[in-house]
Amino acid sequence: MLITFFLLLHGLMAIVLLGAITHQAFAVSLQTADRSTMTARFRSVDPAGYTNSVVILFALTSLLGAILYPQYRIVVRPALVAIDFRAANGAFEMKEQFVALALGMLPAYWSCWMRAKGPEYVVLRRCLTWLLTVIAWWSFFVGHILNNIQGLSPWTA
């Protein structure tokens, strides 16, 4: 029961993280001075305002994932191996590595957004933001698919 609660909380936090980091990624990529249309106003949002939220959400979502990880290793992974779902297991292994890299990049990401405000850091901010965005989306989809596999498989009954 507690695992289910943590899994739901982990998923909800991941959705909030996806919203914040995706909005920041598009805002940093499409910035413009023209504010006459709705899309121009979206693009003119200050992307730096999302930085602290993204760092906190990424760290907390990863922490919840770490709490859930033993359950995956004990219950889900052996079942995936038993039914020969190598692709699903491999995708999760990649997710683990990508999230570890993302956690290591968070200090650089935060520093680029909060301290290095000069125009020479625009490309670095954009690249770090998009890299974290891709990792967040990859992690969300892999986790969601594995959760669906677990829920639909006969070994969970």
C-alpha positions in Angstrom: 0.0 0.0 0.0 2.8 2.4 0.9 4.6 1.5 -2.3 1.5 2.4 -4.3 1.3 5.8 -2.6 5.0 6.5 -3.3 4.5 5.4 -6.9 1.6 7.7 -7.4 3.4 10.6 -5.7 6.5 9.9 -7.8 4.3 10.0 -11.0 2.6 13.2 -10.0 5.8 14.9 -9.1 7.3 13.8 -12.5 4.3 15.4 -14.3 4.9 18.7 -12.5 8.6 18.5 -13.3 7.8 17.9 -16.9 5.6 20.9 -17.0 8.1 23.2 -15.5 11.2 22.0 -17.4 9.4 21.8 -20.8 8.0 25.3 -20.4 11.5 26.6 -19.5 13.1 24.8 -22.4 10.6 26.3 -24.9 10.9 29.7 -23.3 14.7 29.7 -23.5 14.6 28.5 -27.1 11.9 30.9 -28.4 12.7 34.1 -26.6 11.7 37.3 -28.4 11.2 41.0 -27.6 7.8 41.1 -29.5 4.9 40.6 -27.0 2.0 41.4 -29.3 0.6 37.8 -29.7 -0.2 35.1 -27.2 2.7 32.8 -28.5 5.1 35.8 -28.3 4.1 36.4 -24.7 4.6 32.7 -23.9 8.1 32.9 -25.5 8.9 36.0 -23.5 8.4 34.3 -20.1 11.5 34.6 -18.0 12.9 31.1 -18.1 15.1 31.7 -15.1 12.0 31.7 -12.9 11.7 27.9 -13.3 15.2 27.0 -12.2 14.8 26.5 -8.5 11.6 24.6 -9.0 13.2 22.3 -11.6 16.2 21.6 -9.4 14.0 20.8 -6.3 11.5 18.7 -8.3 14.2 16.8 -10.1 15.9 16.0 -6.8 12.7 15.0 -5.0 11.4 13.0 -7.9 14.7 11.1 -8.1 14.7 10.6 -4.3 11.2 9.0 -4.5 12.4 6.9 -7.4 15.3 5.7 -5.2 12.8 4.8 -2.5 10.9 2.7 -5.1 14.0 1.2 -6.6 14.3 -1.8 -4.3 10.8 -2.9 -5.1 11.7 -2.7 -8.8 14.8 -4.8 -8.3 13.1 -7.4 -6.2 9.7 -7.7 -7.9 9.7 -6.2 -11.4 13.1 -6.8 -12.8 13.2 -10.6 -12.2 9.8 -10.9 -13.8 10.9 -8.9 -16.8 13.9 -11.2 -17.2 11.7 -14.3 -16.7 9.3 -13.3 -19.5 12.3 -12.1 -21.7 11.4 -8.4 -21.9 15.0 -7.4 -22.4 14.1 -4.1 -24.1 12.0 -2.9 -21.2 14.7 -3.9 -18.7 17.3 -2.2 -20.9 15.3 1.0 -21.2 15.0 1.1 -17.4 18.8 0.6 -17.0 19.3 3.5 -19.4 16.9 5.6 -17.4 19.0 4.9 -14.2 22.1 6.1 -15.9 20.5 9.2 -17.5 19.0 10.2 -14.1 22.4 9.8 -12.4 23.9 12.1 -15.1 21.1 14.6 -14.7 21.6 14.8 -11.0 25.3 15.4 -11.5 24.4 18.2 -14.0 21.9 20.0 -11.7 24.6 22.2 -10.0 25.9 23.3 -13.4 22.4 23.9 -14.6 21.5 25.9 -11.5 24.7 27.9 -11.7 24.2 28.8 -15.4 20.7 30.1 -14.7 21.3 31.8 -11.4 24.8 33.1 -11.5 26.0 33.2 -15.1 23.5 35.7 -16.6 25.8 37.0 -19.3 24.9 36.5 -23.0 27.9 34.2 -23.4 26.1 31.5 -21.4 22.9 31.5 -23.5 23.9 28.4 -25.5 25.1 26.6 -22.4 21.8 27.3 -20.6 19.8 26.2 -23.6 21.8 23.0 -24.0 21.6 22.0 -20.3 17.9 22.8 -20.1 17.1 20.7 -23.2 19.3 17.9 -22.0 17.5 17.8 -18.7 14.2 18.0 -20.5 14.9 15.0 -22.7 16.1 13.0 -19.7 13.0 13.9 -17.7 10.7 12.9 -20.6 12.6 9.7 -21.3 12.4 8.8 -17.6 8.7 9.5 -17.4 7.9 7.4 -20.5 10.1 4.5 -19.4 8.6 4.5 -15.9 5.1 4.8 -17.2 5.6 1.9 -19.7 7.1 -0.3 -17.1 4.3 0.4 -14.7 1.8 -0.6 -17.4 3.8 -3.8 -18.1 3.7 -4.6 -14.5 0.0 -3.9 -14.2 -0.9 -5.9 -17.3 1.3 -8.9 -16.7 0.0 -12.2 -15.3 2.9 -12.4 -12.8 1.5 -9.5 -10.8 -1.8 -11.3 -9.9 
